[in-house]
Amino acid sequence: MADVVLVTGVSRYLGGHFARRLTAEPSVSRVIGVDVIPPPHDIGRAEFVRADIRNPMIGKIIAQAEVDTVVHMNVIATPTHAGGRSSQKEINVIGTMQLLAACQKAPSVRRLVVKSSAAVYGSSPRDPAMFTEDMGPKSLPRAGFGKDSVEVEGYVRGFSRRRPDTEITMLRFANIIGPGIRTSLTDYFSLPVVPVPLGFDARLQFVHEDDAIGALLRATTGPSVGITNIAGDGVITVAQAVGMAGRPILPVPRLAAGMLGNALKRSGLADFSADQLQFLAFGRGLDTTRMREVLGFEPRWTTREAFADFARGIGPVLPGASAVGSLVGSAVTGVAGGAVHAIGHLRVPGRND
């Protein structure tokens, strides 16, 4: 049972909402939220402390407050939200190392909850239909958030060996989606024209933002469960998701993926790394037996329902579709010799088929 809980990353959307919900838990007497900037949203009765987890000062905060539970939510998935890829990696990896060093020195810390990601499984054509927690990736993530997540989990395992008295829970979330959260994937499905890998229709799993917070609350106040997958029931394909979002599809050869990602990033429309583009080609599935039987958590939203809730809030296709189509078409032409021409290949699933 948690008493004094420290939450990292409270100035970000999910961290702030989680901290506010945590203050309503009867078993929690005090919530301390830390981040480098003040939260732009309400964090309820949580106390905000301006601190950088990359700085050893975080150890003094933990010691002075006699924190018994640390919830690490400051692992950032999107580079633009961190000020670029270098800053993202520093926050994710160096920040986690410093936080764990502080926890190791604090005898009051009895539980560590880490918001991890299913990105640690990678994405490849040789993957199983569903990953269980004891399975490793067929192809390790080689860059971006996926690689950071693998390193973060490695440091957490090292911490657990040095502090065997501390309970560890790592929640590997499927892509979190909903009407309020913004990620590289929500930006992708909000594009006026959605480029999809030609010849592929990957299976996707999502977890609703409310369920993500619910799972974190359960992990903080309930039993310690080690590594646990978190996802909504069922899967949808990329084409089905694009159709639900009411967007036109632009098929793109995989050879053009790198240029496409760079073009979208330069335009400010979406921020995609190579591992995310790989994910859109091959997808990923999570087995959630442990989530139900060990963590004791049941999501309220299925994958389809979670995506539908997000799609309701993004609105119709805007007049900028032609401009985006031209941008993507230029990227494709540069790699594939003009095999795809943007506007001529637009179609809306379920409407024009």
N, C-alpha and C positions, 0 to 999 in steps of 0.2 A: 504494500500500500504506500502511495506517495504522500509526503507531507509538505516538504519544501521543494518545488520543482523549478528548475531553470530551463528556459526554452530559448534556443538560438534562432536567429532569423525572423524575429517578430515583426520586422518592418516590411516583410514580404507578405503577399496575400494569404497564403495558407498558414504561415506561422502566426500571423496576427489573429486570424479567425480561430485557430486552435487554442492560442493563449486565452482568448476571451471565453471560449467554451470550457476550458479547464478550470477557470475561476468559479464556475458553477458546480464543480464536483465537490460533494460533501467531504470526501476523504482528503482533499487538498487544502491545506491551511494558507499557503502562500505561493504565488506564482511570480517569478522574476523573468522578465523578457529582455534579452540583450540583442543589440544590433548596432551598426555604425551610424545609422541615421534614425531619428524619431519615427515611429510608425505613423503613416498617413491615415490610419483607420483606428477604430475603437478596439482596444484590447481589454476592455472590461476592468476588473479590479487588479489586473496584472500590473506589477511595478516595472516601469521601463528603466533600464540602466544602459547608458550609451557606452558600448565597449566593443572592441574588435577581438574576435576569438583568435586571431593571429598573434595577439599581444599577450604576454604572460600575465598581464593584469587580470585576465579572466580567472586565474587561479585564486587571486585574492577575493574576488566576488564570491566564488564558490565556497571558500573557506569561511569568510565572514558571515555569510547567510546560513552556513551549515546545510547546504543543499544536499538532499538525499537522492534526488532523481534528476537526471539531465536528459532532455529531449533535444536531440541534434537535428534541426530542420534547415540548417543553413548550407545545404549542398545544392548548388545552383545549376539548373539544367540548361539554361539559355545564356550564351555569352553576352548578348546585348544587355541583359539584365544585370550583368556583373561589370560592365565597362570593357568588354572584350575577352577573347579567349585566354590571354595571359592572366588577367585578373580573376577570371572564373576558376582557372586551375589553382591559383594561389589560395583563393578563398576555400575551395573544396578540399584540397589536399593539405596545404600548409595549415589552414585553419583547423581542420580535423586533427592533425598531429598535435597542435598546441592545446586544443580542447582536451584531448585524451591525456596529454601530459599533466594538465591541471587536475583532471579527474583522478589520475593515478596517485597524485600526492594528497588528495583530500579523503581522509578516512570516513567522512560523513556520507560520501557517495556510495549508494547501495544498488542503484539501478541506472542503466544507460539504455535509452531508446533512440534508435537511429532511423531516420527516414531515408531508406535506400531506394533502389530502382531495379526493375526488371531488365534495365539496360545492361546489367552485369552478365546476362545470358547471351548477349550479342544477338545476331540474326544472320542465319545462313541457310542455304537450301538443304543442309544435312541435319537441321534441327529436329527434335522430336515434336510430335503434335502438341504436347503439353510438357513444360518443364516442371519437375518437382524440385524442392529446395536442395536436395542432395545431388542434383545434376549440375555439371559444369558446362560452359559454352563449347560448342563445336568450333567456333572461331572467336577468339578473344577480341573484344572491342579494342581497336588500335588507336583511337583518337577521341577527342571530345568528352562529353559527359559520361559516356559508357566507360571509357578508360578511367576517368576520375572515380566513378562509382566502384570499380574493381579495386582501385588503390585504397579508397576509403574503407571498404569492407576488410581489406587486408590489415590496415592499421587497427581496426576494431578487434579483429581476431587476436592480434598481438597484445592489445590491451587486456583482453579477457584472460590471456595466459599469465600476464603480470598481476592482474587483480582477480583471481578466481572467486573471490568473495562477492564480486559485483555481478548482478543479474544483467544479462544482455538480451535485448530484443532488436532485431533488424527487420524492418518491414520492406519487402521488395515490391514496390507499387507498380502496377501497370500504368500506362499513361493516364494521368489525372485530367479530367475534363469537366466542364460545367459552364454555367452562364457567367461566372465571375472571374475565374482563373484565366490567366493568359500564359500560354506556352508556345514553343516553336510549332507544335502540332496544331494548336487552335489557330495560330496565324496561317498555317498551311491550308487548313480547311476553310478559312475565311477569304482566301484569295478569290478574286473575281473569276479567274480561270485556274483550275487545279491540274497541274501536270502530274501524271501518273506514269510509272515505269511501263514501257511498252511490253506487252506479253505477260505481265504479272498482275495478280489480284490478291495481295497479301491479306491474311487473316489478322484482325486487330482485336485487342481487348482493352477496355477502358474501366476506370473506376471513377465514380462521381466524386466531385470535390467534398460533398457532405459525408460520403462514406469514407473518404480518406481521413477526414477529421475524426470520424467515429472510430475507425480502426486505431488511430493514434491515441485516442482517449482510452480505449480498451487496453492497449499495450502499456499505457502509463499507469493505470489504476488497477488493472487485472493481473493475470498470471504472467510470469516471464516465459517467453516461448522461443527464444533463439531466432533463427531465420524463418520468416514466414512470407509467402506470396500473398498479395492483396489485389484482387480484381473482381469486377462484376461478372455475373454469370453470362455465358454465351460469348460468341464472337460475331463480328461483322467484317466484311471485306472492304478494301479501300474503295472499290467502285460503289458499294452500297452506301458507305459513309458520304462520298461525294454526292450521290443522289439525294440522300437525306438532307444534305446542306443546300441542295438546289443549285449546285454549281456546274458549269460546263467542264468536261474532261478534255485534257490535252495529252494524248499519248506521247511519251518521250523515250527514245532509246536510252538504255542504261549507260551507254558510252557518253551521253551528254550530261550525266548526273552532276559531275564536278562543275562544269561550266554553268549549269542551271542553278546549282546552289549558290555559286558566286554571284550570278546575275541577280538572283532574288535578294541576296544579302546586300549587294551594292544599292539596290533599289529601295531597301528598307522595308520590303514587303514581308519577308520571312527570313529566319536565320537557321540554316540547316547545315549540319556537319555531315561528313561522309557516312558515319554510322547510322545517322537518322535516315539518309537516303537508302541505305542498305535495308533498314527496317521496313521502309515503304515497299520494297521489292519482295521481301521474304516473310515479313511479319513475325509474330511470336505468340505463343500460347502458354498460359500459366495454369498449373494444377493448384486448386485452392482448398484441397481437403484439409490441410493443416490449419488454414485460416478458420475453418468452421470447428474442427474437432479439438484443436489445441488452444488457439486464441479465443475461441468461442464467439466469433464475430460473423454476423450475417449481413451482407450489404443489402440496402433497401433498393438500389437501382441495379438493373442488369446493364450489360455493356451497351445494348441497343437503346435502352431508356436514358442512360447517361449521355450518350451522344445526341439523342433527340433533344434533350433538355438544352444542351449547348447549341444545337442547330437552330432552335427556336429564337435564339437571341442574336443571330448574326445578320439577319435581314436578307433582302433579295440581292441578286447580282446587280452591281452598280455599273454605270456607263464606262468605268475604267477597264472593263473586261478586254476590250480591244487592245488597249495599251499594254496590259499584262501579257496578252497573247503574243503581241509583237515582240516584247522583251524575251519571253521564253522561246519563241520561234527563232530569234536571233542567236540565242545560246545554242539551240539544237542545231541550227544550220552550220554554226562554226565547227561542230564536232561531227555531225552526221551528213554533211554535204547537202543540206536542204531536204532531207528525207521527210521531215514534218514541216508543214506550213501552218502557222498558228490558227488563223481564223477559219481556214477551210476544214480543219479537223475538229472543230468544237461540236460537242453534243452534250445534251443534258440527260442523264440516265432517268428512265421512267417518264420522260416527257417527249423526247424526240425519237426514241427507239421504236 
